[in-house]
Amino acid sequence: MAEPTRQAPTAYDPLPSVPRLLTELGQEDFWGRYAQIRGDAEHFHPDYLATRRRSVLLLRAVIADLFALADPANTRAAVEAGRAANALRRADWLLTCNGEQARSWLRGQFQKWETREHPHPPNCPGG
């Protein structure tokens, strides 16, 4: 990945690390599929599962956005980041918009996601 540009720190403050996001993406995806694999989805609240699915879309879009910010000359990366952000908008039952607007909206959503309390799985000793 190219060195982050001056735009990246203002887009995300603090700038998230891609390896951390990938780790969290894997965790969110795992917990979202856990009930289906175990076959006891009735023990998992539907809101819990929906939150996990939304987090996966959000993290994928943020990673795509970071790659687009790292190389502003790469228009394909910017288009892909806009598509990923619009996928999250569609999942939230919002209208899609142009790529830059969707990416700007995504950054606000990521900030909210970072500061909220994350749900614990039903069988977690801490939750």
CYANA upper distance limits for C-alpha pairs under 8 A (distance plus 0.5 A):
  1 MET  CA     67 PHE  CA      7.48
  1 MET  CA     70 ALA  CA      7.59
  2 ALA  CA     70 ALA  CA      6.05
  2 ALA  CA     71 ASP  CA      6.89
  3 GLU  CA     70 ALA  CA      6.51
  4 PRO  CA      8 ALA  CA      6.44
  4 PRO  CA      9 PRO  CA      8.34
  4 PRO  CA     69 LEU  CA      7.26
  4 PRO  CA     70 ALA  CA      4.85
  4 PRO  CA     71 ASP  CA      8.02
  5 THR  CA      9 PRO  CA      8.15
  5 THR  CA     69 LEU  CA      7.16
  5 THR  CA     70 ALA  CA      6.05
  5 THR  CA     71 ASP  CA      7.89
  6 ARG  CA     10 THR  CA      7.83
  7 GLN  CA     11 ALA  CA      6.70
  7 GLN  CA     69 LEU  CA      7.27
  8 ALA  CA     12 TYR  CA      6.68
  8 ALA  CA     15 LEU  CA      7.64
  8 ALA  CA     66 LEU  CA      7.72
  8 ALA  CA     69 LEU  CA      6.13
  8 ALA  CA     70 ALA  CA      7.45
  9 PRO  CA     13 ASP  CA      6.17
  9 PRO  CA     14 PRO  CA      7.22
  9 PRO  CA     15 LEU  CA      6.17
 11 ALA  CA    107 ARG  CA      7.39
 12 TYR  CA     16 PRO  CA      7.64
 12 TYR  CA    107 ARG  CA      7.35
 16 PRO  CA     20 ARG  CA      7.97
 16 PRO  CA     21 LEU  CA      7.79
 17 SER  CA     21 LEU  CA      6.85
 18 VAL  CA     22 LEU  CA      6.58
 18 VAL  CA     63 ILE  CA      6.96
 18 VAL  CA     66 LEU  CA      8.48
 19 PRO  CA     23 THR  CA      6.72
 20 ARG  CA     24 GLU  CA      6.71
 21 LEU  CA     25 LEU  CA      6.43
 21 LEU  CA     59 LEU  CA      6.98
 21 LEU  CA     63 ILE  CA      7.66
 22 LEU  CA     26 GLY  CA      6.71
 22 LEU  CA     59 LEU  CA      8.30
 23 THR  CA     27 GLN  CA      6.83
 24 GLU  CA     28 GLU  CA      6.53
 24 GLU  CA     59 LEU  CA      8.38
 25 LEU  CA     29 ASP  CA      6.57
 25 LEU  CA     55 SER  CA      8.05
 25 LEU  CA     56 VAL  CA      6.13
 25 LEU  CA     59 LEU  CA      6.52
 25 LEU  CA     60 ARG  CA      7.81
 26 GLY  CA     30 PHE  CA      6.55
 27 GLN  CA     31 TRP  CA      6.72
 28 GLU  CA     32 GLY  CA      6.52
 28 GLU  CA     52 ARG  CA      5.99
 28 GLU  CA     53 ARG  CA      7.90
 28 GLU  CA     55 SER  CA      7.07
 28 GLU  CA     56 VAL  CA      6.51
 29 ASP  CA     33 ARG  CA      6.79
 29 ASP  CA     52 ARG  CA      7.38
 29 ASP  CA     53 ARG  CA      7.53
 29 ASP  CA     56 VAL  CA      6.59
 30 PHE  CA     34 TYR  CA      6.38
 31 TRP  CA     35 ALA  CA      8.06
 31 TRP  CA     52 ARG  CA      7.49
 31 TRP  CA    121 PRO  CA      7.74
 32 GLY  CA     49 LEU  CA      5.98
 32 GLY  CA     50 ALA  CA      8.43
 32 GLY  CA     52 ARG  CA      5.68
 32 GLY  CA     53 ARG  CA      6.61
 33 ARG  CA     37 ILE  CA      6.84
 34 TYR  CA     38 ARG  CA      6.68
 35 ALA  CA     39 GLY  CA      6.29
 35 ALA  CA     40 ASP  CA      6.03
 35 ALA  CA     41 ALA  CA      5.11
 35 ALA  CA     43 HIS  CA      8.41
 35 ALA  CA     44 PHE  CA      7.32
 36 GLN  CA     40 ASP  CA      7.33
 36 GLN  CA     41 ALA  CA      6.45
 40 ASP  CA     44 PHE  CA      8.19
 43 HIS  CA    122 PRO  CA      7.61
 44 PHE  CA     48 TYR  CA      7.17
 44 PHE  CA     49 LEU  CA      7.46
 44 PHE  CA    121 PRO  CA      8.27
 44 PHE  CA    122 PRO  CA      6.86
 45 HIS  CA     49 LEU  CA      7.15
 46 PRO  CA     50 ALA  CA      6.61
 47 ASP  CA     51 THR  CA      6.49
 48 TYR  CA     52 ARG  CA      6.88
 48 TYR  CA    119 PRO  CA      7.51
 48 TYR  CA    121 PRO  CA      8.42
 49 LEU  CA     53 ARG  CA      6.82
 50 ALA  CA     54 ARG  CA      6.63
 51 THR  CA     55 SER  CA      6.62
 52 ARG  CA     56 VAL  CA      6.90
 53 ARG  CA     57 LEU  CA      7.10
 54 ARG  CA     58 LEU  CA      6.63
 54 ARG  CA     88 LEU  CA      7.62
 54 ARG  CA     91 ALA  CA      7.76
 55 SER  CA     59 LEU  CA      6.54
 56 VAL  CA     60 ARG  CA      6.69
 57 LEU  CA     61 ALA  CA      6.70
 57 LEU  CA     84 ALA  CA      7.96
 57 LEU  CA     87 ALA  CA      7.75
 57 LEU  CA     88 LEU  CA      6.24
 58 LEU  CA     62 VAL  CA      6.68
 58 LEU  CA     85 ALA  CA      7.89
 58 LEU  CA     88 LEU  CA      6.72
 58 LEU  CA    106 LEU  CA      8.07
 58 LEU  CA    109 GLN  CA      8.42
 58 LEU  CA    110 PHE  CA      7.56
 59 LEU  CA     63 ILE  CA      6.66
 59 LEU  CA    110 PHE  CA      8.49
 60 ARG  CA     64 ALA  CA      6.80
 60 ARG  CA     84 ALA  CA      7.50
 61 ALA  CA     65 ASP  CA      6.56
 61 ALA  CA     81 ALA  CA      6.49
 61 ALA  CA     82 GLY  CA      8.47
 61 ALA  CA     84 ALA  CA      5.16
 61 ALA  CA     85 ALA  CA      5.77
 61 ALA  CA     88 LEU  CA      8.17
 61 ALA  CA    106 LEU  CA      8.11
 62 VAL  CA     66 LEU  CA      6.62
 62 VAL  CA     81 ALA  CA      8.19
 62 VAL  CA     85 ALA  CA      8.32
 62 VAL  CA    106 LEU  CA      7.76
 62 VAL  CA    107 ARG  CA      7.99
 62 VAL  CA    110 PHE  CA      7.91
 63 ILE  CA     67 PHE  CA      6.90
 64 ALA  CA     68 ALA  CA      6.79
 64 ALA  CA     77 ALA  CA      7.58
 64 ALA  CA     78 ALA  CA      8.49
 64 ALA  CA     80 GLU  CA      7.30
 64 ALA  CA     81 ALA  CA      5.26
 64 ALA  CA     84 ALA  CA      7.71
 65 ASP  CA     69 LEU  CA      6.62
 65 ASP  CA     77 ALA  CA      8.27
 65 ASP  CA     78 ALA  CA      7.53
 65 ASP  CA     81 ALA  CA      5.32
 65 ASP  CA     82 GLY  CA      8.16
 65 ASP  CA    103 ARG  CA      7.44
 66 LEU  CA     70 ALA  CA      6.62
 67 PHE  CA     71 ASP  CA      7.14
 67 PHE  CA     77 ALA  CA      7.22
 68 ALA  CA     72 PRO  CA      6.54
 68 ALA  CA     74 ASN  CA      7.34
 68 ALA  CA     75 THR  CA      8.27
 68 ALA  CA     77 ALA  CA      5.29
 68 ALA  CA     78 ALA  CA      5.40
 68 ALA  CA     81 ALA  CA      7.15
 69 LEU  CA     78 ALA  CA      8.22
 71 ASP  CA     77 ALA  CA      8.48
 72 PRO  CA     78 ALA  CA      8.07
 74 ASN  CA     78 ALA  CA      7.24
 75 THR  CA     79 VAL  CA      6.69
 76 ARG  CA     80 GLU  CA      6.67
 77 ALA  CA     81 ALA  CA      6.58
 78 ALA  CA     82 GLY  CA      6.69
 78 ALA  CA     99 GLY  CA      7.97
 79 VAL  CA     83 ARG  CA      6.72
 79 VAL  CA     99 GLY  CA      6.94
 80 GLU  CA     84 ALA  CA      6.66
 81 ALA  CA     85 ALA  CA      6.66
 81 ALA  CA     99 GLY  CA      7.83
 81 ALA  CA    103 ARG  CA      7.43
 82 GLY  CA     86 ASN  CA      6.60
 82 GLY  CA     98 ASN  CA      7.74
 82 GLY  CA     99 GLY  CA      4.42
 82 GLY  CA    100 GLU  CA      7.01
 82 GLY  CA    102 ALA  CA      6.41
 82 GLY  CA    103 ARG  CA      6.21
 83 ARG  CA     87 ALA  CA      6.66
 83 ARG  CA     99 GLY  CA      7.26
 84 ALA  CA     88 LEU  CA      7.12
 85 ALA  CA     89 ARG  CA      6.92
 85 ALA  CA     99 GLY  CA      8.13
 85 ALA  CA    102 ALA  CA      5.98
 85 ALA  CA    103 ARG  CA      6.24
 85 ALA  CA    105 TRP  CA      8.48
 85 ALA  CA    106 LEU  CA      6.41
 86 ASN  CA     90 ARG  CA      6.60
 86 ASN  CA     96 THR  CA      5.93
 86 ASN  CA     97 CYS  CA      7.57
 86 ASN  CA     99 GLY  CA      8.06
 86 ASN  CA    102 ALA  CA      6.44
 87 ALA  CA     91 ALA  CA      6.76
 88 LEU  CA     92 ASP  CA      6.76
 89 ARG  CA     93 TRP  CA      6.83
 89 ARG  CA     94 LEU  CA      5.56
 89 ARG  CA     95 LEU  CA      7.16
 89 ARG  CA     96 THR  CA      6.77
 89 ARG  CA    102 ALA  CA      8.27
 90 ARG  CA     94 LEU  CA      5.88
 90 ARG  CA     95 LEU  CA      7.00
 90 ARG  CA     96 THR  CA      7.15
 96 THR  CA    102 ALA  CA      7.84
 97 CYS  CA    101 GLN  CA      6.78
 97 CYS  CA    102 ALA  CA      6.40
 98 ASN  CA    102 ALA  CA      6.66
 99 GLY  CA    103 ARG  CA      6.54
100 GLU  CA    104 SER  CA      6.62
101 GLN  CA    105 TRP  CA      6.67
102 ALA  CA    106 LEU  CA      6.54
103 ARG  CA    107 ARG  CA      6.90
104 SER  CA    108 GLY  CA      7.39
105 TRP  CA    109 GLN  CA      6.92
106 LEU  CA    110 PHE  CA      6.61
107 ARG  CA    111 GLN  CA      6.77
108 GLY  CA    112 LYS  CA      6.88
109 GLN  CA    113 TRP  CA      6.62
110 PHE  CA    114 GLU  CA      6.55
111 GLN  CA    115 THR  CA      6.92
112 LYS  CA    116 ARG  CA      6.70
119 PRO  CA    127 GLY  CA      8.19
120 HIS  CA    124 CYS  CA      6.66
120 HIS  CA    126 GLY  CA      7.79
120 HIS  CA    127 GLY  CA      5.53
121 PRO  CA    127 GLY  CA      7.37
122 PRO  CA    127 GLY  CA      7.43
123 ASN  CA    127 GLY  CA      8.10
